[in-house]
Every structure is written in structure tokens, then in C-alpha cells.
Amino acid sequence: MDMRKMLGRNVQRIRQEKRLTQEQLAEISGFSQQYISGLEKGRRNPTIVTIYEIASALEVSHMDLVRPDDQE
């Protein structure tokens, strides 16, 4: 299980469910659009603080971002 890819898929899915663009999520979260893109592609290795900040910006629990998805 690649946690980075799973987390990225969860972030992308939740972001899209909330009808947010990467740019909008970047503005809300304080991270750059490039960082959000890399995160969604599984290329970033976020800290627990980053996971918490992204979850807060998406208005979900941090557990929603690290929960295994149906592709695992």
C-alpha cells in the first residue's frame, strides 16, 4: 500500500466532491497549487501537520484523508 498515493486520491476525491479546484484548495489551505497537485499525484510526503491543515481546509477529519480507499 502506497500511503502517498492513497492520501492523494482521497484529497482529490474529497476536493472534487466539494467542487473545489486545486487553486481554490490552495488558497483556503495556504499551500501552493503546485504542492496540492504533487500531493494528489502521490509525489509529496506530507507531515501529520500538513495532513491536518489540508483536512481542515476541506472540512473533513484527517482520518478521511488516510483511510484506505476502494483502490487498495
PDB file with SEQRES, HELIX, SHEET and CRYST1 records, atoms N, CA, C and O in Angstrom:
SEQRES   1 A   72  MET ASP MET ARG LYS MET LEU GLY ARG ASN VAL GLN ARG          
SEQRES   2 A   72  ILE ARG GLN GLU LYS ARG LEU THR GLN GLU GLN LEU ALA          
SEQRES   3 A   72  GLU ILE SER GLY PHE SER GLN GLN TYR ILE SER GLY LEU          
SEQRES   4 A   72  GLU LYS GLY ARG ARG ASN PRO THR ILE VAL THR ILE TYR          
SEQRES   5 A   72  GLU ILE ALA SER ALA LEU GLU VAL SER HIS MET ASP LEU          
SEQRES   6 A   72  VAL ARG PRO ASP ASP GLN GLU                                  
HELIX    1 AA1 MET A    3  GLU A   17  1                                  15    
HELIX    2 AA2 GLN A   22  SER A   29  1                                   8    
HELIX    3 AA3 GLN A   33  GLU A   40  1                                   8    
HELIX    4 AA4 ILE A   48  LEU A   58  1                                  11    
HELIX    5 AA5 HIS A   62  VAL A   66  1                                   5    
CRYST1    1.000    1.000    1.000  90.00  90.00  90.00 P 1           1          
ATOM      1  N   MET A   1       0.850  -1.176   0.000  1.00  0.00           N  
ATOM      2  CA  MET A   1       0.000   0.000   0.000  1.00  0.00           C  
ATOM      3  C   MET A   1       0.896   1.240   0.000  1.00  0.00           C  
ATOM      4  O   MET A   1       1.718   1.414   0.900  1.00  0.00           O  
ATOM      5  N   ASP A   2       0.741   2.079  -0.983  1.00  0.00           N  
ATOM      6  CA  ASP A   2       1.478   3.331  -1.055  1.00  0.00           C  
ATOM      7  C   ASP A   2       0.617   4.419  -0.415  1.00  0.00           C  
ATOM      8  O   ASP A   2      -0.350   4.898  -1.007  1.00  0.00           O  
ATOM      9  N   MET A   3       0.986   4.788   0.784  1.00  0.00           N  
ATOM     10  CA  MET A   3       0.206   5.771   1.544  1.00  0.00           C  
ATOM     11  C   MET A   3       0.141   7.120   0.845  1.00  0.00           C  
ATOM     12  O   MET A   3      -0.880   7.803   0.923  1.00  0.00           O  
ATOM     13  N   ARG A   4       1.208   7.517   0.165  1.00  0.00           N  
ATOM     14  CA  ARG A   4       1.201   8.817  -0.515  1.00  0.00           C  
ATOM     15  C   ARG A   4       0.154   8.839  -1.626  1.00  0.00           C  
ATOM     16  O   ARG A   4      -0.574   9.820  -1.776  1.00  0.00           O  
ATOM     17  N   LYS A   5       0.078   7.761  -2.403  1.00  0.00           N  
ATOM     18  CA  LYS A   5      -0.903   7.708  -3.495  1.00  0.00           C  
ATOM     19  C   LYS A   5      -2.324   7.626  -2.955  1.00  0.00           C  
ATOM     20  O   LYS A   5      -3.234   8.267  -3.481  1.00  0.00           O  
ATOM     21  N   MET A   6      -2.508   6.836  -1.903  1.00  0.00           N  
ATOM     22  CA  MET A   6      -3.831   6.709  -1.304  1.00  0.00           C  
ATOM     23  C   MET A   6      -4.298   8.057  -0.746  1.00  0.00           C  
ATOM     24  O   MET A   6      -5.440   8.460  -0.968  1.00  0.00           O  
ATOM     25  N   LEU A   7      -3.427   8.744  -0.033  1.00  0.00           N  
ATOM     26  CA  LEU A   7      -3.754  10.054   0.509  1.00  0.00           C  
ATOM     27  C   LEU A   7      -4.084  11.023  -0.623  1.00  0.00           C  
ATOM     28  O   LEU A   7      -5.040  11.793  -0.531  1.00  0.00           O  
ATOM     29  N   GLY A   8      -3.296  10.981  -1.681  1.00  0.00           N  
ATOM     30  CA  GLY A   8      -3.535  11.855  -2.827  1.00  0.00           C  
ATOM     31  C   GLY A   8      -4.877  11.609  -3.475  1.00  0.00           C  
ATOM     32  O   GLY A   8      -5.586  12.553  -3.823  1.00  0.00           O  
ATOM     33  N   ARG A   9      -5.234  10.340  -3.640  1.00  0.00           N  
ATOM     34  CA  ARG A   9      -6.547  10.017  -4.220  1.00  0.00           C  
ATOM     35  C   ARG A   9      -7.667  10.527  -3.326  1.00  0.00           C  
ATOM     36  O   ARG A   9      -8.665  11.055  -3.817  1.00  0.00           O  
ATOM     37  N   ASN A  10      -7.507  10.373  -2.015  1.00  0.00           N  
ATOM     38  CA  ASN A  10      -8.531  10.846  -1.084  1.00  0.00           C  
ATOM     39  C   ASN A  10      -8.673  12.361  -1.134  1.00  0.00           C  
ATOM     40  O   ASN A  10      -9.789  12.881  -1.151  1.00  0.00           O  
ATOM     41  N   VAL A  11      -7.546  13.073  -1.158  1.00  0.00           N  
ATOM     42  CA  VAL A  11      -7.601  14.532  -1.235  1.00  0.00           C  
ATOM     43  C   VAL A  11      -8.305  14.951  -2.521  1.00  0.00           C  
ATOM     44  O   VAL A  11      -9.187  15.809  -2.499  1.00  0.00           O  
ATOM     45  N   GLN A  12      -7.917  14.348  -3.635  1.00  0.00           N  
ATOM     46  CA  GLN A  12      -8.525  14.712  -4.913  1.00  0.00           C  
ATOM     47  C   GLN A  12     -10.021  14.404  -4.924  1.00  0.00           C  
ATOM     48  O   GLN A  12     -10.820  15.226  -5.371  1.00  0.00           O  
ATOM     49  N   ARG A  13     -10.400  13.230  -4.438  1.00  0.00           N  
ATOM     50  CA  ARG A  13     -11.817  12.844  -4.428  1.00  0.00           C  
ATOM     51  C   ARG A  13     -12.642  13.812  -3.587  1.00  0.00           C  
ATOM     52  O   ARG A  13     -13.690  14.287  -4.025  1.00  0.00           O  
ATOM     53  N   ILE A  14     -12.167  14.100  -2.384  1.00  0.00           N  
ATOM     54  CA  ILE A  14     -12.918  14.987  -1.486  1.00  0.00           C  
ATOM     55  C   ILE A  14     -12.965  16.402  -2.058  1.00  0.00           C  
ATOM     56  O   ILE A  14     -14.001  17.064  -2.001  1.00  0.00           O  
ATOM     57  N   ARG A  15     -11.853  16.860  -2.604  1.00  0.00           N  
ATOM     58  CA  ARG A  15     -11.815  18.197  -3.212  1.00  0.00           C  
ATOM     59  C   ARG A  15     -12.844  18.289  -4.339  1.00  0.00           C  
ATOM     60  O   ARG A  15     -13.589  19.265  -4.430  1.00  0.00           O  
ATOM     61  N   GLN A  16     -12.877  17.279  -5.185  1.00  0.00           N  
ATOM     62  CA  GLN A  16     -13.826  17.284  -6.301  1.00  0.00           C  
ATOM     63  C   GLN A  16     -15.267  17.168  -5.825  1.00  0.00           C  
ATOM     64  O   GLN A  16     -16.160  17.796  -6.394  1.00  0.00           O  
ATOM     65  N   GLU A  17     -15.499  16.371  -4.786  1.00  0.00           N  
ATOM     66  CA  GLU A  17     -16.853  16.266  -4.222  1.00  0.00           C  
ATOM     67  C   GLU A  17     -17.342  17.620  -3.714  1.00  0.00           C  
ATOM     68  O   GLU A  17     -18.531  17.932  -3.780  1.00  0.00           O  
ATOM     69  N   LYS A  18     -16.408  18.414  -3.207  1.00  0.00           N  
ATOM     70  CA  LYS A  18     -16.749  19.744  -2.695  1.00  0.00           C  
ATOM     71  C   LYS A  18     -16.696  20.810  -3.789  1.00  0.00           C  
ATOM     72  O   LYS A  18     -16.857  22.002  -3.527  1.00  0.00           O  
ATOM     73  N   ARG A  19     -16.464  20.347  -5.028  1.00  0.00           N  
ATOM     74  CA  ARG A  19     -16.437  21.220  -6.201  1.00  0.00           C  
ATOM     75  C   ARG A  19     -15.418  22.351  -6.063  1.00  0.00           C  
ATOM     76  O   ARG A  19     -15.691  23.503  -6.400  1.00  0.00           O  
ATOM     77  N   LEU A  20     -14.243  21.991  -5.562  1.00  0.00           N  
ATOM     78  CA  LEU A  20     -13.149  22.945  -5.433  1.00  0.00           C  
ATOM     79  C   LEU A  20     -12.094  22.643  -6.487  1.00  0.00           C  
ATOM     80  O   LEU A  20     -11.846  21.481  -6.809  1.00  0.00           O  
ATOM     81  N   THR A  21     -11.483  23.673  -7.014  1.00  0.00           N  
ATOM     82  CA  THR A  21     -10.325  23.483  -7.882  1.00  0.00           C  
ATOM     83  C   THR A  21      -9.087  23.361  -6.997  1.00  0.00           C  
ATOM     84  O   THR A  21      -9.128  23.661  -5.804  1.00  0.00           O  
ATOM     85  N   GLN A  22      -8.000  22.922  -7.596  1.00  0.00           N  
ATOM     86  CA  GLN A  22      -6.747  22.891  -6.847  1.00  0.00           C  
ATOM     87  C   GLN A  22      -6.370  24.299  -6.393  1.00  0.00           C  
ATOM     88  O   GLN A  22      -5.858  24.482  -5.289  1.00  0.00           O  
ATOM     89  N   GLU A  23      -6.616  25.266  -7.225  1.00  0.00           N  
ATOM     90  CA  GLU A  23      -6.304  26.658  -6.881  1.00  0.00           C  
ATOM     91  C   GLU A  23      -7.118  27.126  -5.677  1.00  0.00           C  
ATOM     92  O   GLU A  23      -6.595  27.809  -4.797  1.00  0.00           O  
ATOM     93  N   GLN A  24      -8.388  26.760  -5.643  1.00  0.00           N  
ATOM     94  CA  GLN A  24      -9.230  27.150  -4.514  1.00  0.00           C  
ATOM     95  C   GLN A  24      -8.770  26.473  -3.230  1.00  0.00           C  
ATOM     96  O   GLN A  24      -8.713  27.106  -2.176  1.00  0.00           O  
ATOM     97  N   LEU A  25      -8.440  25.184  -3.318  1.00  0.00           N  
ATOM     98  CA  LEU A  25      -7.945  24.482  -2.137  1.00  0.00           C  
ATOM     99  C   LEU A  25      -6.627  25.088  -1.676  1.00  0.00           C  
ATOM    100  O   LEU A  25      -6.382  25.211  -0.476  1.00  0.00           O  
ATOM    101  N   ALA A  26      -5.792  25.461  -2.613  1.00  0.00           N  
ATOM    102  CA  ALA A  26      -4.514  26.088  -2.260  1.00  0.00           C  
ATOM    103  C   ALA A  26      -4.756  27.393  -1.502  1.00  0.00           C  
ATOM    104  O   ALA A  26      -4.100  27.670  -0.498  1.00  0.00           O  
ATOM    105  N   GLU A  27      -5.692  28.179  -1.988  1.00  0.00           N  
ATOM    106  CA  GLU A  27      -5.990  29.455  -1.330  1.00  0.00           C  
ATOM    107  C   GLU A  27      -6.527  29.240   0.080  1.00  0.00           C  
ATOM    108  O   GLU A  27      -6.128  29.938   1.013  1.00  0.00           O  
ATOM    109  N   ILE A  28      -7.420  28.288   0.234  1.00  0.00           N  
ATOM    110  CA  ILE A  28      -8.027  28.008   1.541  1.00  0.00           C  
ATOM    111  C   ILE A  28      -7.001  27.438   2.513  1.00  0.00           C  
ATOM    112  O   ILE A  28      -6.979  27.803   3.688  1.00  0.00           O  
ATOM    113  N   SER A  29      -6.152  26.541   2.018  1.00  0.00           N  
ATOM    114  CA  SER A  29      -5.223  25.817   2.894  1.00  0.00           C  
ATOM    115  C   SER A  29      -3.920  26.559   3.164  1.00  0.00           C  
ATOM    116  O   SER A  29      -3.260  26.312   4.174  1.00  0.00           O  
ATOM    117  N   GLY A  30      -3.546  27.471   2.264  1.00  0.00           N  
ATOM    118  CA  GLY A  30      -2.270  28.161   2.430  1.00  0.00           C  
ATOM    119  C   GLY A  30      -1.108  27.476   1.735  1.00  0.00           C  
ATOM    120  O   GLY A  30       0.019  27.969   1.778  1.00  0.00           O  
ATOM    121  N   PHE A  31      -1.367  26.352   1.098  1.00  0.00           N  
ATOM    122  CA  PHE A  31      -0.340  25.656   0.322  1.00  0.00           C  
ATOM    123  C   PHE A  31      -0.436  26.115  -1.125  1.00  0.00           C  
ATOM    124  O   PHE A  31      -1.467  26.642  -1.544  1.00  0.00           O  
ATOM    125  N   SER A  32       0.628  25.920  -1.885  1.00  0.00           N  
ATOM    126  CA  SER A  32       0.604  26.324  -3.289  1.00  0.00           C  
ATOM    127  C   SER A  32      -0.194  25.316  -4.121  1.00  0.00           C  
ATOM    128  O   SER A  32      -0.389  24.169  -3.717  1.00  0.00           O  
ATOM    129  N   GLN A  33      -0.645  25.769  -5.281  1.00  0.00           N  
ATOM    130  CA  GLN A  33      -1.346  24.873  -6.194  1.00  0.00           C  
ATOM    131  C   GLN A  33      -0.412  23.756  -6.627  1.00  0.00           C  
ATOM    132  O   GLN A  33      -0.851  22.619  -6.799  1.00  0.00           O  
ATOM    133  N   GLN A  34       0.858  24.056  -6.806  1.00  0.00           N  
ATOM    134  CA  GLN A  34       1.839  23.041  -7.195  1.00  0.00           C  
ATOM    135  C   GLN A  34       1.980  21.983  -6.110  1.00  0.00           C  
ATOM    136  O   GLN A  34       2.131  20.799  -6.412  1.00  0.00           O  
ATOM    137  N   TYR A  35       1.931  22.402  -4.845  1.00  0.00           N  
ATOM    138  CA  TYR A  35       2.013  21.435  -3.753  1.00  0.00           C  
ATOM    139  C   TYR A  35       0.779  20.538  -3.747  1.00  0.00           C  
ATOM    140  O   TYR A  35       0.895  19.321  -3.602  1.00  0.00           O  
ATOM    141  N   ILE A  36      -0.401  21.134  -3.902  1.00  0.00           N  
ATOM    142  CA  ILE A  36      -1.648  20.355  -3.927  1.00  0.00           C  
ATOM    143  C   ILE A  36      -1.603  19.353  -5.075  1.00  0.00           C  
ATOM    144  O   ILE A  36      -1.979  18.194  -4.901  1.00  0.00           O  
ATOM    145  N   SER A  37      -1.149  19.788  -6.238  1.00  0.00           N  
ATOM    146  CA  SER A  37      -1.039  18.899  -7.395  1.00  0.00           C  
ATOM    147  C   SER A  37      -0.103  17.726  -7.096  1.00  0.00           C  
ATOM    148  O   SER A  37      -0.440  16.573  -7.365  1.00  0.00           O  
ATOM    149  N   GLY A  38       1.059  18.022  -6.547  1.00  0.00           N  
ATOM    150  CA  GLY A  38       2.013  16.963  -6.200  1.00  0.00           C  
ATOM    151  C   GLY A  38       1.466  16.016  -5.152  1.00  0.00           C  
ATOM    152  O   GLY A  38       1.713  14.811  -5.202  1.00  0.00           O  
ATOM    153  N   LEU A  39       0.722  16.562  -4.200  1.00  0.00           N  
ATOM    154  CA  LEU A  39       0.104  15.750  -3.156  1.00  0.00           C  
ATOM    155  C   LEU A  39      -0.906  14.784  -3.768  1.00  0.00           C  
ATOM    156  O   LEU A  39      -0.913  13.596  -3.443  1.00  0.00           O  
ATOM    157  N   GLU A  40      -1.752  15.296  -4.649  1.00  0.00           N  
ATOM    158  CA  GLU A  40      -2.782  14.463  -5.285  1.00  0.00           C  
ATOM    159  C   GLU A  40      -2.173  13.391  -6.184  1.00  0.00           C  
ATOM    160  O   GLU A  40      -2.773  12.333  -6.374  1.00  0.00           O  
ATOM    161  N   LYS A  41      -1.009  13.647  -6.728  1.00  0.00           N  
ATOM    162  CA  LYS A  41      -0.331  12.662  -7.578  1.00  0.00           C  
ATOM    163  C   LYS A  41       0.504  11.673  -6.779  1.00  0.00           C  
ATOM    164  O   LYS A  41       1.109  10.767  -7.353  1.00  0.00           O  
ATOM    165  N   GLY A  42       0.542  11.837  -5.460  1.00  0.00           N  
ATOM    166  CA  GLY A  42       1.309  10.925  -4.616  1.00  0.00           C  
ATOM    167  C   GLY A  42       2.799  11.186  -4.647  1.00  0.00           C  
ATOM    168  O   GLY A  42       3.591  10.303  -4.318  1.00  0.00           O  
ATOM    169  N   ARG A  43       3.188  12.382  -5.036  1.00  0.00           N  
ATOM    170  CA  ARG A  43       4.606  12.730  -5.139  1.00  0.00           C  
ATOM    171  C   ARG A  43       5.138  13.449  -3.909  1.00  0.00           C  
ATOM    172  O   ARG A  43       6.341  13.684  -3.798  1.00  0.00           O  
ATOM    173  N   ARG A  44       4.264  13.795  -3.002  1.00  0.00           N  
ATOM    174  CA  ARG A  44       4.666  14.508  -1.781  1.00  0.00           C  
ATOM    175  C   ARG A  44       4.576  13.568  -0.593  1.00  0.00           C  
ATOM    176  O   ARG A  44       3.783  12.627  -0.583  1.00  0.00           O  
ATOM    177  N   ASN A  45       5.387  13.833   0.390  1.00  0.00           N  
ATOM    178  CA  ASN A  45       5.380  13.057   1.618  1.00  0.00           C  
ATOM    179  C   ASN A  45       4.997  14.010   2.756  1.00  0.00           C  
ATOM    180  O   ASN A  45       5.867  14.512   3.468  1.00  0.00           O  
ATOM    181  N   PRO A  46       3.686  14.259   2.924  1.00  0.00           N  
ATOM    182  CA  PRO A  46       3.250  15.287   3.867  1.00  0.00           C  
ATOM    183  C   PRO A  46       3.453  14.883   5.324  1.00  0.00           C  
ATOM    184  O   PRO A  46       3.403  13.706   5.682  1.00  0.00           O  
ATOM    185  N   THR A  47       3.683  15.899   6.146  1.00  0.00           N  
ATOM    186  CA  THR A  47       3.762  15.670   7.590  1.00  0.00           C  
ATOM    187  C   THR A  47       2.345  15.534   8.139  1.00  0.00           C  
ATOM    188  O   THR A  47       1.368  15.821   7.446  1.00  0.00           O  
ATOM    189  N   ILE A  48       2.247  15.103   9.370  1.00  0.00           N  
ATOM    190  CA  ILE A  48       0.935  14.997  10.009  1.00  0.00           C  
ATOM    191  C   ILE A  48       0.299  16.376  10.146  1.00  0.00           C  
ATOM    192  O   ILE A  48      -0.925  16.498  10.088  1.00  0.00           O  
ATOM    193  N   VAL A  49       1.108  17.407  10.327  1.00  0.00           N  
ATOM    194  CA  VAL A  49       0.587  18.774  10.407  1.00  0.00           C  
ATOM    195  C   VAL A  49      -0.016  19.182   9.059  1.00  0.00           C  
ATOM    196  O   VAL A  49      -1.081  19.797   9.016  1.00  0.00           O  
ATOM    197  N   THR A  50       0.658  18.843   7.970  1.00  0.00           N  
ATOM    198  CA  THR A  50       0.144  19.144   6.634  1.00  0.00           C  
ATOM    199  C   THR A  50      -1.168  18.419   6.392  1.00  0.00           C  
ATOM    200  O   THR A  50      -2.116  19.008   5.873  1.00  0.00           O  
ATOM    201  N   ILE A  51      -1.233  17.148   6.760  1.00  0.00           N  
ATOM    202  CA  ILE A  51      -2.469  16.371   6.604  1.00  0.00           C  
ATOM    203  C   ILE A  51      -3.599  17.039   7.382  1.00  0.00           C  
ATOM    204  O   ILE A  51      -4.718  17.158   6.883  1.00  0.00           O  
ATOM    205  N   TYR A  52      -3.307  17.469   8.589  1.00  0.00           N  
ATOM    206  CA  TYR A  52      -4.316  18.144   9.414  1.00  0.00           C  
ATOM    207  C   TYR A  52      -4.774  19.444   8.760  1.00  0.00           C  
ATOM    208  O   TYR A  52      -5.972  19.728   8.733  1.00  0.00           O  
ATOM    209  N   GLU A  53      -3.843  20.235   8.233  1.00  0.00           N  
ATOM    210  CA  GLU A  53      -4.185  21.507   7.599  1.00  0.00           C  
ATOM    211  C   GLU A  53      -5.033  21.303   6.339  1.00  0.00           C  
ATOM    212  O   GLU A  53      -5.993  22.038   6.108  1.00  0.00           O  
ATOM    213  N   ILE A  54      -4.679  20.314   5.535  1.00  0.00           N  
ATOM    214  CA  ILE A  54      -5.463  20.014   4.327  1.00  0.00           C  
ATOM    215  C   ILE A  54      -6.869  19.544   4.721  1.00  0.00           C  
ATOM    216  O   ILE A  54      -7.862  19.970   4.130  1.00  0.00           O  
ATOM    217  N   ALA A  55      -6.940  18.668   5.717  1.00  0.00           N  
ATOM    218  CA  ALA A  55      -8.245  18.183   6.183  1.00  0.00           C  
ATOM    219  C   ALA A  55      -9.100  19.335   6.695  1.00  0.00           C  
ATOM    220  O   ALA A  55     -10.296  19.399   6.408  1.00  0.00           O  
ATOM    221  N   SER A  56      -8.499  20.234   7.441  1.00  0.00           N  
ATOM    222  CA  SER A  56      -9.231  21.395   7.956  1.00  0.00           C  
ATOM    223  C   SER A  56      -9.745  22.258   6.806  1.00  0.00           C  
ATOM    224  O   SER A  56     -10.883  22.725   6.839  1.00  0.00           O  
ATOM    225  N   ALA A  57      -8.918  22.466   5.801  1.00  0.00           N  
ATOM    226  CA  ALA A  57      -9.328  23.264   4.641  1.00  0.00           C  
ATOM    227  C   ALA A  57     -10.485  22.600   3.895  1.00  0.00           C  
ATOM    228  O   ALA A  57     -11.357  23.280   3.354  1.00  0.00           O  
ATOM    229  N   LEU A  58     -10.485  21.266   3.871  1.00  0.00           N  
ATOM    230  CA  LEU A  58     -11.557  20.518   3.199  1.00  0.00           C  
ATOM    231  C   LEU A  58     -12.765  20.287   4.106  1.00  0.00           C  
ATOM    232  O   LEU A  58     -13.790  19.767   3.665  1.00  0.00           O  
ATOM    233  N   GLU A  59     -12.636  20.676   5.373  1.00  0.00           N  
ATOM    234  CA  GLU A  59     -13.693  20.499   6.368  1.00  0.00           C  
ATOM    235  C   GLU A  59     -14.056  19.035   6.553  1.00  0.00           C  
ATOM    236  O   GLU A  59     -15.231  18.671   6.600  1.00  0.00           O  
ATOM    237  N   VAL A  60     -13.018  18.192   6.659  1.00  0.00           N  
ATOM    238  CA  VAL A  60     -13.190  16.766   6.944  1.00  0.00           C  
ATOM    239  C   VAL A  60     -12.211  16.384   8.043  1.00  0.00           C  
ATOM    240  O   VAL A  60     -11.334  17.169   8.401  1.00  0.00           O  
ATOM    241  N   SER A  61     -12.360  15.193   8.569  1.00  0.00           N  
ATOM    242  CA  SER A  61     -11.419  14.664   9.547  1.00  0.00           C  
ATOM    243  C   SER A  61     -10.124  14.266   8.851  1.00  0.00           C  
ATOM    244  O   SER A  61     -10.137  13.829   7.700  1.00  0.00           O  
ATOM    245  N   HIS A  62      -9.020  14.418   9.549  1.00  0.00           N  
ATOM    246  CA  HIS A  62      -7.746  13.957   8.989  1.00  0.00           C  
ATOM    247  C   HIS A  62      -7.794  12.461   8.691  1.00  0.00           C  
ATOM    248  O   HIS A  62      -7.075  11.980   7.815  1.00  0.00           O  
ATOM    249  N   MET A  63      -8.631  11.729   9.410  1.00  0.00           N  
ATOM    250  CA  MET A  63      -8.772  10.290   9.183  1.00  0.00           C  
ATOM    251  C   MET A  63      -9.381  10.009   7.809  1.00  0.00           C  
ATOM    252  O   MET A  63      -9.110   8.964   7.217  1.00  0.00           O  
ATOM    253  N   ASP A  64     -10.189  10.918   7.303  1.00  0.00           N  
ATOM    254  CA  ASP A  64     -10.768  10.741   5.965  1.00  0.00           C  
ATOM    255  C   ASP A  64      -9.696  10.759   4.887  1.00  0.00           C  
ATOM    256  O   ASP A  64      -9.877  10.169   3.822  1.00  0.00           O  
ATOM    257  N   LEU A  65      -8.589  11.424   5.152  1.00  0.00           N  
ATOM    258  CA  LEU A  65      -7.520  11.517   4.161  1.00  0.00           C  
ATOM    259  C   LEU A  65      -6.605  10.289   4.170  1.00  0.00           C  
ATOM    260  O   LEU A  65      -5.971   9.979   3.161  1.00  0.00           O  
ATOM    261  N   VAL A  66      -6.538   9.603   5.289  1.00  0.00           N  
ATOM    262  CA  VAL A  66      -5.631   8.448   5.394  1.00  0.00           C  
ATOM    263  C   VAL A  66      -6.360   7.111   5.406  1.00  0.00           C  
ATOM    264  O   VAL A  66      -5.735   6.057   5.521  1.00  0.00           O  
ATOM    265  N   ARG A  67      -7.675   7.161   5.287  1.00  0.00           N  
ATOM    266  CA  ARG A  67      -8.474   5.929   5.253  1.00  0.00           C  
ATOM    267  C   ARG A  67      -8.280   5.225   3.921  1.00  0.00           C  
ATOM    268  O   ARG A  67      -8.355   5.874   2.878  1.00  0.00           O  
ATOM    269  N   PRO A  68      -8.033   3.909   3.917  1.00  0.00           N  
ATOM    270  CA  PRO A  68      -7.887   3.178   2.641  1.00  0.00           C  
ATOM    271  C   PRO A  68      -9.114   3.360   1.761  1.00  0.00           C  
ATOM    272  O   PRO A  68     -10.251   3.339   2.232  1.00  0.00           O  
ATOM    273  N   ASP A  69      -8.852   3.538   0.473  1.00  0.00           N  
ATOM    274  CA  ASP A  69      -9.951   3.718  -0.468  1.00  0.00           C  
ATOM    275  C   ASP A  69     -10.212   2.427  -1.218  1.00  0.00           C  
ATOM    276  O   ASP A  69      -9.560   1.414  -0.963  1.00  0.00           O  
ATOM    277  N   ASP A  70     -11.153   2.457  -2.132  1.00  0.00           N  
ATOM    278  CA  ASP A  70     -11.543   1.232  -2.838  1.00  0.00           C  
ATOM    279  C   ASP A  70     -10.503   0.765  -3.834  1.00  0.00           C  
ATOM    280  O   ASP A  70     -10.657  -0.317  -4.400  1.00  0.00           O  
ATOM    281  N   GLN A  71      -9.448   1.531  -4.074  1.00  0.00           N  
ATOM    282  CA  GLN A  71      -8.412   1.112  -4.995  1.00  0.00           C  
ATOM    283  C   GLN A  71      -7.296   0.333  -4.298  1.00  0.00           C  
ATOM    284  O   GLN A  71      -6.365  -0.143  -4.947  1.00  0.00           O  
ATOM    285  N   GLU A  72      -7.396   0.208  -2.985  1.00  0.00           N  
ATOM    286  CA  GLU A  72      -6.386  -0.544  -2.225  1.00  0.00           C  
ATOM    287  C   GLU A  72      -6.795  -1.987  -2.075  1.00  0.00           C  
ATOM    288  O   GLU A  72      -6.071  -2.774  -1.465  1.00  0.00           O  
TER     289      GLU A  72                                                      
END                                                                             
